[in-house]
Amino acid sequence: MSAAAITLDAVSKRYLLGSRGGLRHLPRELGRRRRREELWALNEVSLALETGRSLALVGANGAGKSTLLKIISRVTRPTTGRVRVNGRLSSLIEIGAGFHDELTGRENIYLNGAILGLSRREVKRRLDDIVEFAELERFIDTPVKRYSSGMFARLGFAVAVHTDPDILLIDEVLAVGDARFRRRSYEKVQELSRERRTVVVVSHQMSMVRRICDVGVMLERGRVIFTGSADEVASHYEAHLIPTALQAEAVGSADVELEILEVRRADGLRSLRTGEPAVVRARVLRRRDGGDVALTISLNRVDGLPVLLARCPDAIPIGVPVEFEARLPSLTVAPGSYFLHVSARDPHEPDVVYEDACMTVDVDGDDPYLNAAVTTALVEWVK
């Protein structure tokens, strides 16, 4: 068995809500008599990751994923427990972390290389590869304070993967890159894995988890609730975070069978893209009459927020399987991972779901600014 690159032994992290750090606030903090509320961002987390393996950390927002990465990278210390890291570590945790705003991209590459323990000669030898991978040839001598979030992400990732790390930590920052850069990043991570580098990834994109990770851990409120292969953890995550409204027990006597047959772009390609037409094909069979039934299609963000919902105006025939096609003239949702649902519901009580077919879909987009949005819209600008 390979030696462990990362070992966590009962690691916990506590924060005091409302407290402020620094000497300037010390008298005020000491003068307060009320007891501060404690938040345990991590609680007794233990794991061992072998050298050369890639691990996915998944969970809802606030589960403790980013806190765990910061502890592994020594940005913060655990309140209790032990952390052992074996090898040179490079991390990409926050956009712009480790960059100086007033320095150019080139100067920041040398700065980050020095922080990682590389000599100036070693950084110079890798410089062209870093700039080329980041696709920043035109802007490398521009101060990074003028960079977009996507440019920051590309430069940070390029530096992290081209400085010979034994261990690479990646937070969700890759989500701000366009589809082409994400694809190249995934391929680079896979290349590092083949070279027996250890990779830890935090992501809400289960397609990414399945593609580049070997194993996974799901966190909930600071605790490990599920471990397994990357595919097992991704499937558990998807099932765990399906909105509770869509898990409501069926009532009434409707008997409906649903199956999603195909999801594609209008031009036939499988990958969905923001702003482009999309097509969903499904099969429905209503076995007997049991009250009114409405057929709906919806997209839900991984945290459960519905971002698109449409209802079919046609009645579902009884006893005859029907294939239908839902055509979206423009997919007006931001890039990201979503749950696609085709559901049979009570039209008078929408929370009552007789049958639900669900799958995960990824929506790509080229504009990094859209990743901060929920939906997109055509806007006319006038000046």
C-alpha positions as CSV (number, residue, x, y, z in Angstrom):
1,M,0.0,0.0,0.0
2,S,1.3,3.5,-0.8
3,A,2.3,5.9,1.9
4,A,-0.4,8.4,2.9
5,A,0.1,11.9,1.3
6,I,-2.5,13.4,3.6
7,T,-3.6,12.1,7.0
8,L,-6.3,13.8,9.1
9,D,-6.8,12.5,12.7
10,A,-10.0,13.7,14.4
11,V,-9.7,17.2,13.0
12,S,-12.1,19.8,14.3
13,K,-12.3,23.6,13.7
14,R,-14.3,26.0,15.9
15,Y,-15.2,29.6,15.2
16,L,-16.7,32.1,17.6
17,L,-19.5,33.9,15.8
18,G,-19.3,37.7,16.0
19,S,-15.8,37.8,17.3
20,R,-13.1,40.0,15.7
21,G,-9.4,39.3,15.5
22,G,-6.5,41.6,16.1
23,L,-5.2,43.6,19.0
24,R,-7.3,46.6,18.0
25,H,-10.5,44.8,19.0
26,L,-9.1,43.0,22.0
27,P,-10.3,45.4,24.7
28,R,-13.8,45.3,23.3
29,E,-13.8,41.5,23.1
30,L,-12.5,41.2,26.7
31,G,-15.2,43.7,27.9
32,R,-18.0,41.6,26.5
33,R,-19.5,39.3,29.1
34,R,-22.0,37.4,27.0
35,R,-20.9,34.0,25.9
36,R,-20.1,33.8,22.2
37,E,-22.0,31.3,20.0
38,E,-19.7,28.5,18.8
39,L,-19.7,27.2,15.2
40,W,-17.9,23.9,14.6
41,A,-17.1,24.1,10.9
42,L,-15.4,20.7,11.1
43,N,-16.1,18.0,13.7
44,E,-13.9,14.9,14.2
45,V,-12.9,14.5,10.5
46,S,-10.5,11.6,9.9
47,L,-9.2,10.4,6.6
48,A,-6.0,9.1,4.9
49,L,-5.3,9.8,1.2
50,E,-2.7,7.6,-0.5
51,T,0.0,9.2,-2.6
52,G,-1.1,9.4,-6.3
53,R,-4.8,9.3,-5.6
54,S,-7.3,12.0,-6.4
55,L,-10.0,12.9,-3.8
56,A,-13.3,14.9,-4.2
57,L,-14.7,16.8,-1.3
58,V,-18.4,17.3,-1.9
59,G,-21.3,18.7,0.1
60,A,-23.7,21.6,0.3
61,N,-22.6,25.2,1.0
62,G,-21.4,25.4,4.6
63,A,-20.5,21.7,4.9
64,G,-16.9,22.5,5.7
65,K,-15.2,21.7,2.5
66,S,-13.2,24.9,2.0
67,T,-12.3,25.0,5.7
68,L,-10.9,21.5,5.4
69,L,-8.8,22.6,2.4
70,K,-7.5,25.6,4.3
71,I,-6.4,23.4,7.2
72,I,-4.6,20.9,4.8
73,S,-2.9,23.9,3.1
74,R,-1.9,25.3,6.5
75,V,-3.8,28.6,5.9
76,T,-5.5,28.0,9.2
77,R,-4.9,25.6,12.1
78,P,-7.4,23.0,13.5
79,T,-8.8,23.6,16.9
80,T,-8.2,20.0,17.8
81,G,-6.8,17.0,16.0
82,R,-3.7,16.4,13.9
83,V,-2.9,16.9,10.2
84,R,0.1,15.3,8.4
85,V,1.1,16.3,4.9
86,N,3.8,14.4,3.1
87,G,5.2,16.3,0.1
88,R,5.4,19.8,-1.5
89,L,1.9,21.3,-1.6
90,S,0.4,23.8,-4.0
91,S,-3.1,25.1,-3.6
92,L,-5.7,27.1,-5.6
93,I,-8.3,28.0,-3.0
94,E,-9.4,31.5,-3.7
95,I,-9.3,33.7,-6.8
96,G,-6.4,36.0,-6.6
97,A,-4.9,34.3,-3.5
98,G,-1.1,34.8,-3.4
99,F,-1.2,37.5,-6.1
100,H,-0.2,41.1,-5.5
101,D,-2.5,43.5,-7.3
102,E,0.1,46.0,-8.2
103,L,2.5,43.4,-9.8
104,T,2.1,42.1,-13.3
105,G,1.2,38.6,-14.2
106,R,4.9,37.8,-14.9
107,E,6.0,39.3,-11.6
108,N,3.4,37.3,-9.7
109,I,4.5,34.1,-11.3
110,Y,8.0,34.7,-9.9
111,L,6.5,35.7,-6.5
112,N,4.4,32.5,-6.3
113,G,7.3,30.4,-7.4
114,A,9.5,31.8,-4.7
115,I,6.7,31.1,-2.1
116,L,6.6,27.5,-3.3
117,G,10.4,27.2,-2.8
118,L,11.5,27.4,-6.4
119,S,14.6,29.3,-7.5
120,R,14.4,32.1,-10.0
121,R,16.1,29.9,-12.6
122,E,13.5,27.1,-12.0
123,V,10.6,29.6,-12.4
124,K,12.2,31.0,-15.6
125,R,12.4,27.5,-17.1
126,R,8.7,27.0,-16.5
127,L,7.5,30.6,-17.4
128,D,6.6,30.0,-21.1
129,D,4.6,26.9,-20.2
130,I,2.7,28.7,-17.5
131,V,1.9,31.7,-19.7
132,E,0.9,29.5,-22.6
133,F,-1.4,27.3,-20.5
134,A,-3.0,30.4,-19.0
135,E,-3.5,31.9,-22.4
136,L,-2.4,35.3,-21.1
137,E,0.4,36.1,-23.6
138,R,-1.0,39.6,-24.4
139,F,-1.6,40.4,-20.7
140,I,1.3,38.9,-18.9
141,D,3.0,42.3,-18.3
142,T,-0.3,43.9,-17.2
143,P,-0.9,44.5,-13.4
144,V,-3.2,41.7,-12.3
145,K,-5.6,44.2,-10.6
146,R,-6.9,44.7,-14.2
147,Y,-7.5,40.9,-14.6
148,S,-11.0,39.4,-14.8
149,S,-11.9,36.6,-12.4
150,G,-11.4,34.1,-15.3
151,M,-7.9,35.4,-16.0
152,F,-7.0,35.1,-12.3
153,A,-8.3,31.5,-12.3
154,R,-6.3,30.6,-15.4
155,L,-3.1,32.1,-14.1
156,G,-3.5,30.7,-10.6
157,F,-4.2,27.2,-11.9
158,A,-1.3,27.4,-14.5
159,V,1.1,28.4,-11.7
160,A,-0.1,25.7,-9.4
161,V,0.2,22.8,-11.8
162,H,3.5,23.8,-13.4
163,T,5.5,24.1,-10.2
164,D,6.0,20.4,-9.6
165,P,3.6,19.9,-6.7
166,D,3.4,16.6,-4.9
167,I,0.0,17.6,-3.7
168,L,-2.5,19.9,-5.4
169,L,-5.5,21.4,-3.7
170,I,-8.2,22.9,-5.9
171,D,-11.3,24.7,-4.6
172,E,-14.4,25.6,-6.8
173,V,-12.4,28.5,-8.4
174,L,-12.2,26.5,-11.7
175,A,-15.9,27.1,-12.1
176,V,-15.2,30.7,-13.3
177,G,-13.3,29.4,-16.3
178,D,-14.9,28.9,-19.7
179,A,-15.7,25.4,-21.0
180,R,-12.5,25.1,-23.0
181,F,-10.3,26.0,-20.1
182,R,-12.1,23.7,-17.7
183,R,-11.6,20.8,-20.2
184,R,-7.9,21.5,-20.4
185,S,-7.7,21.8,-16.6
186,Y,-9.4,18.5,-16.2
187,E,-6.9,16.9,-18.6
188,K,-4.0,18.5,-16.7
189,V,-5.3,17.1,-13.4
190,Q,-5.6,13.7,-14.9
191,E,-2.1,14.0,-16.2
192,L,-0.9,14.8,-12.7
193,S,-2.7,11.8,-11.4
194,R,-1.0,9.5,-13.9
195,E,2.3,11.0,-12.6
196,R,1.3,9.9,-9.1
197,R,0.7,13.4,-7.8
198,T,-2.0,13.6,-5.1
199,V,-5.0,15.8,-5.9
200,V,-7.8,17.1,-3.6
201,V,-10.8,18.8,-5.4
202,V,-13.7,20.7,-4.0
203,S,-16.6,20.8,-6.5
204,H,-20.3,21.0,-6.9
205,Q,-19.9,19.7,-10.5
206,M,-20.5,15.9,-10.3
207,S,-19.4,15.4,-13.9
208,M,-16.0,16.8,-12.9
209,V,-15.9,14.6,-9.8
210,R,-16.6,11.5,-11.9
211,R,-14.1,12.5,-14.5
212,I,-11.0,13.3,-12.6
213,C,-11.3,11.8,-9.1
214,D,-10.7,8.2,-7.8
215,V,-12.4,8.5,-4.4
216,G,-14.7,11.0,-2.6
217,V,-15.9,12.2,0.8
218,M,-19.2,13.9,1.4
219,L,-19.4,16.4,4.3
220,E,-22.5,17.7,6.1
221,R,-22.3,20.3,8.8
222,G,-18.6,19.6,9.4
223,R,-18.9,15.8,9.6
224,V,-18.1,13.0,7.1
225,I,-21.4,11.3,6.2
226,F,-20.4,9.2,3.2
227,T,-17.2,7.9,1.7
228,G,-16.6,5.7,-1.4
229,S,-15.5,5.8,-5.0
230,A,-15.9,9.1,-6.9
231,D,-19.0,7.7,-8.7
232,E,-20.6,6.4,-5.5
233,V,-20.1,9.7,-3.7
234,A,-21.3,11.8,-6.7
235,S,-24.5,9.6,-6.9
236,H,-25.0,9.9,-3.1
237,Y,-24.6,13.7,-3.3
238,E,-27.1,14.0,-6.2
239,A,-29.7,11.9,-4.3
240,H,-29.1,13.7,-1.0
241,L,-29.5,17.2,-2.4
242,I,-32.6,16.6,-4.6
243,P,-35.1,19.2,-3.3
244,T,-37.4,17.9,-0.7
245,A,-40.5,19.1,-2.6
246,L,-39.6,16.6,-5.3
247,Q,-39.4,13.8,-2.8
248,A,-42.9,14.3,-1.5
249,E,-44.9,11.1,-1.2
250,A,-47.5,10.5,-4.0
251,V,-51.1,10.9,-2.9
252,G,-54.3,10.1,-4.8
253,S,-54.7,7.2,-7.2
254,A,-52.7,8.5,-10.2
255,D,-50.3,5.8,-11.6
256,V,-47.7,7.3,-13.9
257,E,-44.4,6.0,-15.3
258,L,-41.8,8.5,-16.5
259,E,-38.4,8.1,-18.3
260,I,-36.0,10.7,-19.6
261,L,-34.8,9.5,-23.0
262,E,-32.5,12.3,-24.2
263,V,-31.1,15.7,-23.4
264,R,-29.3,17.6,-26.1
265,R,-28.8,20.8,-27.9
266,A,-31.0,21.6,-30.9
267,D,-28.1,20.9,-33.2
268,G,-27.8,17.4,-31.9
269,L,-24.8,17.8,-29.6
270,R,-25.0,16.4,-26.1
271,S,-23.4,19.3,-24.2
272,L,-25.8,22.1,-23.2
273,R,-24.8,25.7,-23.5
274,T,-26.1,28.9,-22.0
275,G,-28.2,31.0,-24.4
276,E,-28.6,28.1,-27.0
277,P,-31.7,26.0,-27.7
278,A,-32.1,22.7,-25.9
279,V,-34.3,19.7,-26.3
280,V,-35.5,17.2,-23.7
281,R,-37.2,14.0,-24.8
282,A,-39.1,11.8,-22.4
283,R,-41.6,8.9,-22.3
284,V,-44.7,8.9,-20.1
285,L,-47.3,6.2,-19.4
286,R,-50.4,7.0,-17.4
287,R,-51.8,3.6,-16.5
288,R,-55.3,4.6,-15.2
289,D,-57.4,7.6,-14.4
290,G,-57.0,8.9,-10.9
291,G,-57.5,12.6,-11.0
292,D,-55.8,15.5,-12.8
293,V,-52.1,15.2,-13.7
294,A,-49.8,17.9,-15.0
295,L,-46.6,17.1,-16.7
296,T,-43.7,19.5,-15.8
297,I,-40.1,20.0,-16.6
298,S,-37.7,21.8,-14.3
299,L,-34.1,22.6,-13.7
300,N,-32.9,22.9,-10.1
301,R,-29.5,24.2,-8.9
302,V,-27.6,21.7,-6.8
303,D,-28.6,23.6,-3.6
304,G,-32.3,23.0,-4.5
305,L,-33.2,26.4,-6.0
306,P,-35.5,26.0,-9.0
307,V,-34.2,28.1,-11.9
308,L,-36.6,27.0,-14.7
309,L,-40.0,25.5,-14.6
310,A,-42.5,24.8,-17.4
311,R,-45.8,22.9,-17.6
312,C,-47.1,20.9,-20.6
313,P,-50.5,22.2,-21.6
314,D,-51.6,18.9,-23.2
315,A,-53.5,16.1,-21.3
316,I,-51.8,12.8,-20.9
317,P,-53.7,10.0,-22.5
318,I,-54.5,6.9,-20.4
319,G,-53.1,3.5,-21.1
320,V,-50.9,4.5,-24.1
321,P,-47.2,5.3,-23.7
322,V,-46.4,8.7,-25.2
323,E,-43.1,10.2,-26.2
324,F,-42.9,14.0,-26.0
325,E,-40.3,16.6,-26.7
326,A,-39.8,19.8,-24.7
327,R,-38.0,22.4,-26.8
328,L,-36.4,25.4,-25.1
329,P,-35.7,28.2,-27.6
330,S,-32.9,29.6,-25.4
331,L,-31.4,28.0,-22.3
332,T,-31.4,31.1,-20.0
333,V,-29.6,29.6,-17.0
334,A,-26.0,30.4,-15.9
335,P,-23.3,27.8,-16.5
336,G,-23.1,25.1,-13.9
337,S,-24.5,21.7,-12.8
338,Y,-28.2,21.2,-12.4
339,F,-30.8,18.5,-11.6
340,L,-33.2,18.1,-14.6
341,H,-36.6,16.8,-13.5
342,V,-39.5,15.6,-15.6
343,S,-42.4,15.2,-13.1
344,A,-46.1,14.3,-13.0
345,R,-47.8,16.5,-10.5
346,D,-51.2,17.5,-9.2
347,P,-52.0,20.8,-11.1
348,H,-53.9,22.1,-8.1
349,E,-51.2,21.1,-5.5
350,P,-47.8,21.5,-7.2
351,D,-45.9,20.0,-4.2
352,V,-47.7,16.7,-4.7
353,V,-45.5,14.7,-7.1
354,Y,-46.9,11.4,-8.4
355,E,-43.8,10.4,-10.3
356,D,-40.4,12.1,-10.9
357,A,-37.6,11.3,-13.3
358,C,-34.3,13.0,-12.5
359,M,-30.8,13.3,-14.0
360,T,-27.8,15.6,-13.6
361,V,-26.9,17.9,-16.5
362,D,-24.1,20.4,-17.0
363,V,-24.5,23.7,-18.8
364,D,-21.4,25.3,-20.3
365,G,-20.8,28.9,-21.1
366,D,-17.9,31.2,-22.2
367,D,-18.6,34.3,-20.1
368,P,-17.0,33.9,-16.6
369,Y,-19.2,36.6,-15.2
370,L,-22.3,34.5,-15.7
371,N,-21.1,32.0,-13.1
372,A,-22.2,34.4,-10.3
373,A,-25.8,34.5,-11.7
374,V,-28.8,32.2,-11.6
375,T,-30.4,33.0,-15.0
376,T,-29.3,34.9,-18.0
377,A,-31.3,37.4,-20.1
378,L,-31.0,39.6,-23.1
379,V,-30.3,43.2,-22.0
380,E,-30.3,46.2,-24.3
381,W,-27.6,48.7,-23.3
382,V,-28.1,52.3,-24.2
383,K,-25.7,55.2,-23.8
